[in-house]
Amino acid sequence: MFWAICAAIGLLAGTLGGLLGVGGGIVMVPAFTRLLELPVKQAIGTSMGVIFFTAITASWRHWQLGNLQPRVVVLVAALSMIGAWVGASLTARVPERTLRIAFALFLIVTAGDMLYKAWHMEPSPGPAPVVRE
């Protein structure tokens, strides 16, 4: 059963990550804590390990489709790597309950903001994708 749960989490997280650019953590952390019963700190760390591979794959495909801005990637990645180190280090000091609440609040605020913006935007068909294969 463990393998089937991991496979389902991976497929769902990868699909949503590639489609929505969410990195999969919003799927994996709750799934790891609920379905695999991992403590939240282990769920976060495990999710980051998986996201490394997912991000490489999705980034490559988005580059092929013309959806990746390399200049932005380089500039943001440099500082986000520092922030990731700091954030990972902070998990040693933050209680499990606080991390769960912070994660849930982040998801609620992010979802509300995205829903509000989507509700108020003009529909547009968008340009045809550029495919590099």
C-alpha beads as a LAMMPS data file, in Angstrom:
LAMMPS data file: protein, C-alpha beads

133 atoms
132 bonds

1 atom types
1 bond types

-500.0 500.0 xlo xhi
-500.0 500.0 ylo yhi
-500.0 500.0 zlo zhi

Masses

1 110.0

Atoms # bond

1 1 1 0.000 0.000 0.000
2 1 1 2.927 2.330 0.774
3 1 1 4.123 2.200 -2.851
4 1 1 0.641 2.858 -4.233
5 1 1 0.206 5.899 -1.965
6 1 1 3.629 7.260 -2.938
7 1 1 2.848 6.705 -6.630
8 1 1 -0.496 8.517 -6.353
9 1 1 1.057 11.436 -4.469
10 1 1 3.859 11.661 -7.034
11 1 1 1.548 11.571 -10.040
12 1 1 -0.825 14.162 -8.600
13 1 1 1.948 16.464 -7.362
14 1 1 3.876 16.226 -10.629
15 1 1 0.818 16.891 -12.771
16 1 1 -0.300 19.870 -10.706
17 1 1 3.269 21.151 -10.438
18 1 1 3.784 21.050 -14.191
19 1 1 0.351 22.473 -14.949
20 1 1 0.092 25.159 -12.278
21 1 1 3.716 25.798 -11.339
22 1 1 3.043 25.054 -7.680
23 1 1 6.130 22.945 -7.093
24 1 1 4.035 20.102 -5.753
25 1 1 4.596 20.995 -2.094
26 1 1 1.021 22.098 -1.650
27 1 1 0.003 18.556 -2.553
28 1 1 2.855 16.592 -1.022
29 1 1 3.138 18.129 2.449
30 1 1 -0.527 17.518 3.350
31 1 1 -0.468 14.088 1.666
32 1 1 2.729 13.037 3.438
33 1 1 1.374 14.102 6.819
34 1 1 -2.087 12.618 6.335
35 1 1 -1.525 9.512 4.210
36 1 1 2.022 8.531 5.190
37 1 1 1.723 9.941 8.719
38 1 1 5.051 11.783 8.506
39 1 1 5.723 14.554 11.007
40 1 1 5.356 17.922 9.260
41 1 1 9.095 18.674 9.395
42 1 1 9.857 15.382 7.626
43 1 1 7.024 16.016 5.167
44 1 1 8.509 19.417 4.286
45 1 1 12.038 18.031 3.887
46 1 1 10.854 15.038 1.864
47 1 1 8.725 17.293 -0.317
48 1 1 11.743 19.508 -1.056
49 1 1 13.761 16.446 -2.057
50 1 1 11.051 15.390 -4.504
51 1 1 10.496 18.934 -5.808
52 1 1 14.153 19.139 -6.854
53 1 1 13.540 16.474 -9.513
54 1 1 10.049 17.667 -10.405
55 1 1 11.268 21.239 -10.925
56 1 1 14.058 20.157 -13.271
57 1 1 11.634 18.153 -15.409
58 1 1 8.896 20.812 -15.517
59 1 1 11.418 23.608 -16.136
60 1 1 12.874 21.777 -19.110
61 1 1 9.405 21.253 -20.614
62 1 1 8.394 24.869 -19.985
63 1 1 11.623 25.991 -21.690
64 1 1 10.658 23.853 -24.710
65 1 1 7.246 25.540 -24.749
66 1 1 8.773 29.034 -24.527
67 1 1 7.400 29.645 -21.037
68 1 1 10.679 30.075 -19.154
69 1 1 12.553 33.369 -18.673
70 1 1 16.209 32.359 -18.044
71 1 1 17.265 35.808 -16.807
72 1 1 14.554 35.750 -14.133
73 1 1 15.456 32.156 -13.201
74 1 1 19.112 33.022 -12.577
75 1 1 18.421 36.165 -10.565
76 1 1 15.644 34.728 -8.417
77 1 1 17.285 31.317 -7.954
78 1 1 20.451 32.812 -6.508
79 1 1 18.609 34.475 -3.634
80 1 1 15.940 31.831 -3.217
81 1 1 18.679 29.256 -2.587
82 1 1 19.884 31.397 0.322
83 1 1 16.300 31.766 1.553
84 1 1 15.745 28.011 1.231
85 1 1 18.811 27.341 3.410
86 1 1 17.587 29.819 6.026
87 1 1 14.024 28.446 5.936
88 1 1 15.174 24.837 6.215
89 1 1 17.412 25.792 9.138
90 1 1 14.514 27.534 10.882
91 1 1 12.489 24.309 10.971
92 1 1 14.769 23.158 13.802
93 1 1 13.514 26.069 15.929
94 1 1 9.833 26.237 14.949
95 1 1 7.387 23.876 16.704
96 1 1 5.510 21.347 14.556
97 1 1 2.098 22.854 15.379
98 1 1 3.268 26.338 14.372
99 1 1 4.539 25.015 11.019
100 1 1 1.210 23.319 10.321
101 1 1 -0.722 26.492 11.103
102 1 1 1.658 28.662 9.070
103 1 1 1.405 26.295 6.080
104 1 1 -2.394 26.232 6.252
105 1 1 -2.619 30.030 6.526
106 1 1 -0.240 30.440 3.588
107 1 1 -2.438 28.179 1.458
108 1 1 -5.630 30.018 2.466
109 1 1 -4.190 33.489 1.771
110 1 1 -2.627 32.400 -1.524
111 1 1 -5.821 30.694 -2.678
112 1 1 -7.935 33.720 -1.752
113 1 1 -5.625 36.100 -3.600
114 1 1 -5.549 33.934 -6.725
115 1 1 -9.309 33.443 -6.702
116 1 1 -9.907 37.185 -6.330
117 1 1 -7.545 38.029 -9.201
118 1 1 -8.953 35.308 -11.465
119 1 1 -12.516 36.421 -10.761
120 1 1 -11.716 40.012 -11.776
121 1 1 -9.543 39.403 -14.834
122 1 1 -10.636 39.693 -18.424
123 1 1 -10.858 36.367 -20.246
124 1 1 -8.303 36.037 -23.007
125 1 1 -7.436 33.172 -25.322
126 1 1 -3.705 33.948 -25.049
127 1 1 -1.083 33.440 -27.738
128 1 1 -0.402 30.107 -29.378
129 1 1 2.363 28.229 -27.562
130 1 1 5.880 28.136 -28.976
131 1 1 7.024 24.534 -28.967
132 1 1 10.754 23.687 -29.090
133 1 1 11.237 19.964 -29.462

Bonds

1 1 1 2
2 1 2 3
3 1 3 4
4 1 4 5
5 1 5 6
6 1 6 7
7 1 7 8
8 1 8 9
9 1 9 10
10 1 10 11
11 1 11 12
12 1 12 13
13 1 13 14
14 1 14 15
15 1 15 16
16 1 16 17
17 1 17 18
18 1 18 19
19 1 19 20
20 1 20 21
21 1 21 22
22 1 22 23
23 1 23 24
24 1 24 25
25 1 25 26
26 1 26 27
27 1 27 28
28 1 28 29
29 1 29 30
30 1 30 31
31 1 31 32
32 1 32 33
33 1 33 34
34 1 34 35
35 1 35 36
36 1 36 37
37 1 37 38
38 1 38 39
39 1 39 40
40 1 40 41
41 1 41 42
42 1 42 43
43 1 43 44
44 1 44 45
45 1 45 46
46 1 46 47
47 1 47 48
48 1 48 49
49 1 49 50
50 1 50 51
51 1 51 52
52 1 52 53
53 1 53 54
54 1 54 55
55 1 55 56
56 1 56 57
57 1 57 58
58 1 58 59
59 1 59 60
60 1 60 61
61 1 61 62
62 1 62 63
63 1 63 64
64 1 64 65
65 1 65 66
66 1 66 67
67 1 67 68
68 1 68 69
69 1 69 70
70 1 70 71
71 1 71 72
72 1 72 73
73 1 73 74
74 1 74 75
75 1 75 76
76 1 76 77
77 1 77 78
78 1 78 79
79 1 79 80
80 1 80 81
81 1 81 82
82 1 82 83
83 1 83 84
84 1 84 85
85 1 85 86
86 1 86 87
87 1 87 88
88 1 88 89
89 1 89 90
90 1 90 91
91 1 91 92
92 1 92 93
93 1 93 94
94 1 94 95
95 1 95 96
96 1 96 97
97 1 97 98
98 1 98 99
99 1 99 100
100 1 100 101
101 1 101 102
102 1 102 103
103 1 103 104
104 1 104 105
105 1 105 106
106 1 106 107
107 1 107 108
108 1 108 109
109 1 109 110
110 1 110 111
111 1 111 112
112 1 112 113
113 1 113 114
114 1 114 115
115 1 115 116
116 1 116 117
117 1 117 118
118 1 118 119
119 1 119 120
120 1 120 121
121 1 121 122
122 1 122 123
123 1 123 124
124 1 124 125
125 1 125 126
126 1 126 127
127 1 127 128
128 1 128 129
129 1 129 130
130 1 130 131
131 1 131 132
132 1 132 133
